[in-house]
Amino acid sequence: MNDNGGLTMSYTDSYNRIAASKRLKDYNILAFACKRAGKSRDEGRAYYSTGVLYDNLGKFKEAIE
């Protein structure tokens, strides 16, 4: 596990990476649905959650996008 300022990240094993990738897909679908429904606040939350998951996975460039 990575030690990041005293916090351990649990996304290093394959099971958690698979779970995170499924959640990324869900958040992308949620963001698209919220955009279509005009719910900008919920769309922003979905994008924020996507960025946090990418950050936890160590994919910092994707997190910024």
Backbone as XML, in Angstrom:
<?xml version="1.0"?>
<chain id="A" units="angstrom">
  <residue number="1" name="MET">
    <atom name="N" x="0.836" y="-1.185" z="0.000"/>
    <atom name="CA" x="0.000" y="0.000" z="0.000"/>
    <atom name="C" x="0.876" y="1.242" z="0.000"/>
  </residue>
  <residue number="2" name="ASN">
    <atom name="N" x="0.374" y="2.275" z="-0.611"/>
    <atom name="CA" x="1.088" y="3.545" z="-0.640"/>
    <atom name="C" x="0.812" y="4.313" z="0.638"/>
  </residue>
  <residue number="3" name="ASP">
    <atom name="N" x="1.865" y="4.945" z="1.163"/>
    <atom name="CA" x="1.668" y="5.794" z="2.325"/>
    <atom name="C" x="1.713" y="7.239" z="1.837"/>
  </residue>
  <residue number="4" name="ASN">
    <atom name="N" x="0.629" y="7.943" z="2.052"/>
    <atom name="CA" x="0.496" y="9.297" z="1.528"/>
    <atom name="C" x="0.126" y="10.226" z="2.675"/>
  </residue>
  <residue number="5" name="GLY">
    <atom name="N" x="1.137" y="10.756" z="3.350"/>
    <atom name="CA" x="0.883" y="11.673" z="4.447"/>
    <atom name="C" x="0.187" y="11.022" z="5.627"/>
  </residue>
  <residue number="6" name="GLY">
    <atom name="N" x="0.507" y="9.770" z="5.893"/>
    <atom name="CA" x="-0.122" y="9.078" z="6.997"/>
    <atom name="C" x="-1.392" y="8.340" z="6.622"/>
  </residue>
  <residue number="7" name="LEU">
    <atom name="N" x="-1.901" y="8.563" z="5.423"/>
    <atom name="CA" x="-3.105" y="7.877" z="4.970"/>
    <atom name="C" x="-2.707" y="6.754" z="4.030"/>
  </residue>
  <residue number="8" name="THR">
    <atom name="N" x="-3.235" y="5.576" z="4.252"/>
    <atom name="CA" x="-2.908" y="4.464" z="3.369"/>
    <atom name="C" x="-3.986" y="4.332" z="2.316"/>
  </residue>
  <residue number="9" name="MET">
    <atom name="N" x="-3.582" y="4.173" z="1.092"/>
    <atom name="CA" x="-4.514" y="4.006" z="-0.011"/>
    <atom name="C" x="-4.749" y="2.521" z="-0.228"/>
  </residue>
  <residue number="10" name="SER">
    <atom name="N" x="-5.979" y="2.119" z="-0.363"/>
    <atom name="CA" x="-6.307" y="0.707" z="-0.471"/>
    <atom name="C" x="-6.624" y="0.297" z="-1.909"/>
  </residue>
  <residue number="11" name="TYR">
    <atom name="N" x="-6.224" y="1.091" z="-2.876"/>
    <atom name="CA" x="-6.537" y="0.782" z="-4.259"/>
    <atom name="C" x="-5.401" y="0.069" z="-4.967"/>
  </residue>
  <residue number="12" name="THR">
    <atom name="N" x="-4.485" y="-0.542" z="-4.231"/>
    <atom name="CA" x="-3.354" y="-1.191" z="-4.858"/>
    <atom name="C" x="-3.646" y="-2.623" z="-5.264"/>
  </residue>
  <residue number="13" name="ASP">
    <atom name="N" x="-4.556" y="-3.304" z="-4.581"/>
    <atom name="CA" x="-4.837" y="-4.676" z="-5.001"/>
    <atom name="C" x="-5.863" y="-4.687" z="-6.128"/>
  </residue>
  <residue number="14" name="SER">
    <atom name="N" x="-5.892" y="-5.783" z="-6.853"/>
    <atom name="CA" x="-6.691" y="-5.848" z="-8.073"/>
    <atom name="C" x="-8.191" y="-5.779" z="-7.792"/>
  </residue>
  <residue number="15" name="TYR">
    <atom name="N" x="-8.650" y="-6.347" z="-6.692"/>
    <atom name="CA" x="-10.080" y="-6.316" z="-6.387"/>
    <atom name="C" x="-10.571" y="-4.883" z="-6.228"/>
  </residue>
  <residue number="16" name="ASN">
    <atom name="N" x="-9.833" y="-4.081" z="-5.484"/>
    <atom name="CA" x="-10.240" y="-2.690" z="-5.276"/>
    <atom name="C" x="-10.112" y="-1.873" z="-6.539"/>
  </residue>
  <residue number="17" name="ARG">
    <atom name="N" x="-9.131" y="-2.189" z="-7.384"/>
    <atom name="CA" x="-9.021" y="-1.480" z="-8.659"/>
    <atom name="C" x="-10.207" y="-1.779" z="-9.565"/>
  </residue>
  <residue number="18" name="ILE">
    <atom name="N" x="-10.651" y="-3.031" z="-9.572"/>
    <atom name="CA" x="-11.818" y="-3.399" z="-10.379"/>
    <atom name="C" x="-13.063" y="-2.699" z="-9.839"/>
  </residue>
  <residue number="19" name="ALA">
    <atom name="N" x="-13.225" y="-2.689" z="-8.534"/>
    <atom name="CA" x="-14.374" y="-2.005" z="-7.924"/>
    <atom name="C" x="-14.341" y="-0.519" z="-8.251"/>
  </residue>
  <residue number="20" name="ALA">
    <atom name="N" x="-13.155" y="0.080" z="-8.203"/>
    <atom name="CA" x="-13.035" y="1.504" z="-8.520"/>
    <atom name="C" x="-13.353" y="1.764" z="-9.978"/>
  </residue>
  <residue number="21" name="SER">
    <atom name="N" x="-12.928" y="0.883" z="-10.882"/>
    <atom name="CA" x="-13.219" y="1.105" z="-12.297"/>
    <atom name="C" x="-14.716" y="0.990" z="-12.574"/>
  </residue>
  <residue number="22" name="LYS">
    <atom name="N" x="-15.403" y="0.106" z="-11.859"/>
    <atom name="CA" x="-16.863" y="0.018" z="-12.003"/>
    <atom name="C" x="-17.525" y="1.288" z="-11.497"/>
  </residue>
  <residue number="23" name="ARG">
    <atom name="N" x="-17.030" y="1.805" z="-10.377"/>
    <atom name="CA" x="-17.593" y="3.050" z="-9.850"/>
    <atom name="C" x="-17.315" y="4.221" z="-10.785"/>
  </residue>
  <residue number="24" name="LEU">
    <atom name="N" x="-16.152" y="4.227" z="-11.441"/>
    <atom name="CA" x="-15.854" y="5.283" z="-12.409"/>
    <atom name="C" x="-16.863" y="5.275" z="-13.543"/>
  </residue>
  <residue number="25" name="LYS">
    <atom name="N" x="-17.192" y="4.101" z="-14.035"/>
    <atom name="CA" x="-18.194" y="3.997" z="-15.101"/>
    <atom name="C" x="-19.547" y="4.503" z="-14.616"/>
  </residue>
  <residue number="26" name="ASP">
    <atom name="N" x="-19.903" y="4.113" z="-13.390"/>
    <atom name="CA" x="-21.186" y="4.566" z="-12.829"/>
    <atom name="C" x="-21.232" y="6.081" z="-12.693"/>
  </residue>
  <residue number="27" name="TYR">
    <atom name="N" x="-20.140" y="6.687" z="-12.215"/>
    <atom name="CA" x="-20.110" y="8.139" z="-12.067"/>
    <atom name="C" x="-20.166" y="8.849" z="-13.420"/>
  </residue>
  <residue number="28" name="ASN">
    <atom name="N" x="-19.539" y="8.277" z="-14.436"/>
    <atom name="CA" x="-19.606" y="8.882" z="-15.767"/>
    <atom name="C" x="-21.032" y="8.839" z="-16.313"/>
  </residue>
  <residue number="29" name="ILE">
    <atom name="N" x="-21.710" y="7.724" z="-16.107"/>
    <atom name="CA" x="-23.107" y="7.620" z="-16.539"/>
    <atom name="C" x="-23.980" y="8.598" z="-15.752"/>
  </residue>
  <residue number="30" name="LEU">
    <atom name="N" x="-23.735" y="8.681" z="-14.452"/>
    <atom name="CA" x="-24.493" y="9.610" z="-13.612"/>
    <atom name="C" x="-24.280" y="11.053" z="-14.051"/>
  </residue>
  <residue number="31" name="ALA">
    <atom name="N" x="-23.045" y="11.416" z="-14.355"/>
    <atom name="CA" x="-22.762" y="12.784" z="-14.796"/>
    <atom name="C" x="-23.493" y="13.096" z="-16.094"/>
  </residue>
  <residue number="32" name="PHE">
    <atom name="N" x="-23.500" y="12.140" z="-17.024"/>
    <atom name="CA" x="-24.195" y="12.345" z="-18.304"/>
    <atom name="C" x="-25.700" y="12.502" z="-18.079"/>
  </residue>
  <residue number="33" name="ALA">
    <atom name="N" x="-26.270" y="11.652" z="-17.215"/>
    <atom name="CA" x="-27.706" y="11.720" z="-16.947"/>
    <atom name="C" x="-28.076" y="13.036" z="-16.268"/>
  </residue>
  <residue number="34" name="CYS">
    <atom name="N" x="-27.255" y="13.466" z="-15.341"/>
    <atom name="CA" x="-27.527" y="14.734" z="-14.662"/>
    <atom name="C" x="-27.424" y="15.915" z="-15.615"/>
  </residue>
  <residue number="35" name="LYS">
    <atom name="N" x="-26.474" y="15.844" z="-16.537"/>
    <atom name="CA" x="-26.334" y="16.920" z="-17.524"/>
    <atom name="C" x="-27.584" y="17.001" z="-18.390"/>
  </residue>
  <residue number="36" name="ARG">
    <atom name="N" x="-28.072" y="15.848" z="-18.814"/>
    <atom name="CA" x="-29.279" y="15.830" z="-19.650"/>
    <atom name="C" x="-30.496" y="16.331" z="-18.881"/>
  </residue>
  <residue number="37" name="ALA">
    <atom name="N" x="-30.544" y="16.054" z="-17.579"/>
    <atom name="CA" x="-31.689" y="16.455" z="-16.763"/>
    <atom name="C" x="-31.570" y="17.885" z="-16.251"/>
  </residue>
  <residue number="38" name="GLY">
    <atom name="N" x="-30.416" y="18.529" z="-16.506"/>
    <atom name="CA" x="-30.240" y="19.895" z="-16.058"/>
    <atom name="C" x="-29.901" y="20.026" z="-14.589"/>
  </residue>
  <residue number="39" name="LYS">
    <atom name="N" x="-29.398" y="18.961" z="-13.994"/>
    <atom name="CA" x="-29.033" y="18.982" z="-12.577"/>
    <atom name="C" x="-27.533" y="19.223" z="-12.461"/>
  </residue>
  <residue number="40" name="SER">
    <atom name="N" x="-27.158" y="20.473" z="-12.565"/>
    <atom name="CA" x="-25.735" y="20.813" z="-12.620"/>
    <atom name="C" x="-25.007" y="20.520" z="-11.314"/>
  </residue>
  <residue number="41" name="ARG">
    <atom name="N" x="-25.678" y="20.674" z="-10.188"/>
    <atom name="CA" x="-25.032" y="20.384" z="-8.903"/>
    <atom name="C" x="-24.678" y="18.902" z="-8.788"/>
  </residue>
  <residue number="42" name="ASP">
    <atom name="N" x="-25.622" y="18.036" z="-9.142"/>
    <atom name="CA" x="-25.354" y="16.594" z="-9.077"/>
    <atom name="C" x="-24.337" y="16.165" z="-10.131"/>
  </residue>
  <residue number="43" name="GLU">
    <atom name="N" x="-24.351" y="16.827" z="-11.274"/>
    <atom name="CA" x="-23.350" y="16.556" z="-12.298"/>
    <atom name="C" x="-21.954" y="16.885" z="-11.770"/>
  </residue>
  <residue number="44" name="GLY">
    <atom name="N" x="-21.833" y="18.026" z="-11.097"/>
    <atom name="CA" x="-20.554" y="18.411" z="-10.516"/>
    <atom name="C" x="-20.082" y="17.440" z="-9.450"/>
  </residue>
  <residue number="45" name="ARG">
    <atom name="N" x="-21.002" y="16.945" z="-8.654"/>
    <atom name="CA" x="-20.637" y="15.960" z="-7.630"/>
    <atom name="C" x="-20.129" y="14.668" z="-8.263"/>
  </residue>
  <residue number="46" name="ALA">
    <atom name="N" x="-20.755" y="14.257" z="-9.353"/>
    <atom name="CA" x="-20.313" y="13.040" z="-10.039"/>
    <atom name="C" x="-18.911" y="13.236" z="-10.611"/>
  </residue>
  <residue number="47" name="TYR">
    <atom name="N" x="-18.643" y="14.405" z="-11.198"/>
    <atom name="CA" x="-17.302" y="14.677" z="-11.726"/>
    <atom name="C" x="-16.264" y="14.767" z="-10.602"/>
  </residue>
  <residue number="48" name="TYR">
    <atom name="N" x="-16.651" y="15.345" z="-9.491"/>
    <atom name="CA" x="-15.754" y="15.424" z="-8.338"/>
    <atom name="C" x="-15.398" y="14.020" z="-7.845"/>
  </residue>
  <residue number="49" name="SER">
    <atom name="N" x="-16.403" y="13.176" z="-7.714"/>
    <atom name="CA" x="-16.165" y="11.807" z="-7.252"/>
    <atom name="C" x="-15.280" y="11.040" z="-8.225"/>
  </residue>
  <residue number="50" name="THR">
    <atom name="N" x="-15.465" y="11.292" z="-9.513"/>
    <atom name="CA" x="-14.607" y="10.668" z="-10.519"/>
    <atom name="C" x="-13.162" y="11.106" z="-10.327"/>
  </residue>
  <residue number="51" name="GLY">
    <atom name="N" x="-12.955" y="12.383" z="-10.093"/>
    <atom name="CA" x="-11.605" y="12.893" z="-9.871"/>
    <atom name="C" x="-10.963" y="12.308" z="-8.629"/>
  </residue>
  <residue number="52" name="VAL">
    <atom name="N" x="-11.740" y="12.150" z="-7.572"/>
    <atom name="CA" x="-11.209" y="11.558" z="-6.333"/>
    <atom name="C" x="-10.799" y="10.112" z="-6.571"/>
  </residue>
  <residue number="53" name="LEU">
    <atom name="N" x="-11.609" y="9.358" z="-7.292"/>
    <atom name="CA" x="-11.255" y="7.965" z="-7.572"/>
    <atom name="C" x="-9.991" y="7.870" z="-8.420"/>
  </residue>
  <residue number="54" name="TYR">
    <atom name="N" x="-9.881" y="8.713" z="-9.446"/>
    <atom name="CA" x="-8.654" y="8.710" z="-10.252"/>
    <atom name="C" x="-7.439" y="9.066" z="-9.402"/>
  </residue>
  <residue number="55" name="ASP">
    <atom name="N" x="-7.602" y="10.023" z="-8.509"/>
    <atom name="CA" x="-6.510" y="10.406" z="-7.619"/>
    <atom name="C" x="-6.101" y="9.236" z="-6.732"/>
  </residue>
  <residue number="56" name="ASN">
    <atom name="N" x="-7.073" y="8.523" z="-6.184"/>
    <atom name="CA" x="-6.781" y="7.374" z="-5.334"/>
    <atom name="C" x="-6.090" y="6.258" z="-6.102"/>
  </residue>
  <residue number="57" name="LEU">
    <atom name="N" x="-6.382" y="6.165" z="-7.389"/>
    <atom name="CA" x="-5.743" y="5.146" z="-8.220"/>
    <atom name="C" x="-4.351" y="5.565" z="-8.677"/>
  </residue>
  <residue number="58" name="GLY">
    <atom name="N" x="-3.977" y="6.803" z="-8.409"/>
    <atom name="CA" x="-2.663" y="7.300" z="-8.818"/>
    <atom name="C" x="-2.642" y="7.822" z="-10.242"/>
  </residue>
  <residue number="59" name="LYS">
    <atom name="N" x="-3.808" y="8.003" z="-10.857"/>
    <atom name="CA" x="-3.899" y="8.527" z="-12.225"/>
    <atom name="C" x="-4.203" y="10.026" z="-12.137"/>
  </residue>
  <residue number="60" name="PHE">
    <atom name="N" x="-3.142" y="10.766" z="-11.856"/>
    <atom name="CA" x="-3.314" y="12.178" z="-11.535"/>
    <atom name="C" x="-3.723" y="13.027" z="-12.745"/>
  </residue>
  <residue number="61" name="LYS">
    <atom name="N" x="-3.221" y="12.705" z="-13.926"/>
    <atom name="CA" x="-3.607" y="13.481" z="-15.107"/>
    <atom name="C" x="-5.077" y="13.311" z="-15.427"/>
  </residue>
  <residue number="62" name="GLU">
    <atom name="N" x="-5.586" y="12.085" z="-15.291"/>
    <atom name="CA" x="-7.002" y="11.847" z="-15.526"/>
    <atom name="C" x="-7.862" y="12.546" z="-14.461"/>
  </residue>
  <residue number="63" name="ALA">
    <atom name="N" x="-7.337" y="12.602" z="-13.242"/>
    <atom name="CA" x="-8.081" y="13.258" z="-12.160"/>
    <atom name="C" x="-8.253" y="14.739" z="-12.435"/>
  </residue>
  <residue number="64" name="ILE">
    <atom name="N" x="-7.246" y="15.363" z="-13.027"/>
    <atom name="CA" x="-7.316" y="16.793" z="-13.328"/>
    <atom name="C" x="-8.310" y="17.070" z="-14.453"/>
  </residue>
  <residue number="65" name="GLU">
    <atom name="N" x="-8.393" y="16.169" z="-15.405"/>
    <atom name="CA" x="-9.322" y="16.354" z="-16.525"/>
    <atom name="C" x="-10.731" y="16.245" z="-16.010"/>
  </residue>
</chain>
